[in-house]
Amino acid sequence: MAGRGGRACQFIAEAPDGTWWGALTVLVEEAGSLDFLNTVIKQRQGHVVSVFVRPEQRGTGLIGALVDAGLAWAWSWDDPPLELVRLYVHEENTRARAAYARMGFVPTGLEIPFAPDPSAQELEMALERPRR
């Protein structure tokens, strides 16, 4: 995990024998900075990237554990707090979209071309910071 001064944190899941099962990274995006689309970020927020779970671990709840760890880290920022966490998911990855929806992420309506295949789309989903 990145130190408190870090603006990114990677979470890795491995088996007791050290076999790598999956990973997830959360980036902190600062208000006023430009994102990867050259769009000005309106509020301080988290961005989940590089999510991967090995095929034999899919359906085990591992993605939920990784996302929970990433969200706990994101929500721990408090000076100022992160108000939102977003991610992008391929339009045809219905399994991942359903998993994110179960975790509370909702589609924002933003769709971007999928880099390797511009005829496909990635859908933005976001989760607002829980109210205390």
N, C-alpha and C positions, 0 to 999 in steps of 0.2 A: 504494500500500500504506500502511496505517496505520502510524504510528510505533510503537516498542516500547511506549509507554504506552497505545496504542490498544487497544480491546477488540473491534475489528471490522476486517476487511480485505476489500476487494473486488478481484477479479481480472477483468480485461477482456481478451478476445481480439479482435484486429483484424487485418485483411488488411494487406499492405504499403501499399496505397493509403489506409488509414485506415478502410475499411469495417468496421463493428462486426459481429463474428461471434457473440459470446456473452459471458456474464458469470456470476460466482458470488461469493457473499459468505459469509464465515465469521465467526460471532459467538463470543465467549468468554462462557460462562455460569458464574458463580461459585457454588460450593457454598453452600447456605443461602439463595440468592436464589430468587425466584419466576420461573418461565418464563411463556410466553404462555398457558398453560392454568391459571395460578395454582397450579402444582404446585411444591413445594420441590425444588430441584435438589440431588441427593445428593452429587455430586462435581463438581469443576471439569471442564468439558468444552467442546468446540466444537460449534457448530450450523451446518450448511451451509444457507443459505437463498438464495432468489432465483436459482436456477439456470435459465439459459436459453441455448439454442443455436439459432441461426437454422435453419430447416428445411433449407436447402441445405447446411448444414455438418454435419448429423446423419449419423452413420455414418462420419465422417472421423477419429475419435479425439479430437476437440476436447474433448468432455466429460471424457475421461480426463486430458487435459493440464490442464484447469481444476481438476479435483478433486485431481490430484497437487500442483498449486501450493498449493491451499488446505490440503491435509493437511500439506505441508512447513511452511507457516506455523504451523498448529495445533500440530504436534509440536515446533516450535522453542521453545514456551513451556516454561520449566523451573523456575519459582520461584513456586508449585509447577507441575508439569507438568499438561497436560490429559491425562486418562486415557481419554477417549472422544470420538469425534466422531459426531454423529447428524444425521439429515435425515429429512424426510417426503416421500413420493412418492405421487401419486394411484394408487389401486388399479388403475385401468385403463391406466396408463402402463407397459405391460409392457416396452417398449424401455428406458426409464430404469431400471426395477427390475432388469432384466438387466444393464445397464451397471454399476449400483452393486454388484450381487452379484459381477460379475467383478473389481471393485476391492476386494472383501473385506467389504463391508457386508452385515450379516445382519439379517433381520427380528427385531424385539424382541417382537413380539406385540401392541404397542400400536397401536390404530387410533383415529383421531379423525375426526369429521365434517368433510367438505370444506366450507369456509365458504360459497362461492357456492351449493352444492347439498348440503344436509345429508343427503340420501339416499345420497350417495357418501362414500367413506372415503379418508383418507390413511393410509398405513402408515409407521410409524417403522422406520428401519433404522439400525444403528449399527456402528461400527468401533472396536475397542479399540486403544489405543496399542501400537505394536510394542514387544516386549521387547528390550532391548539386550543 
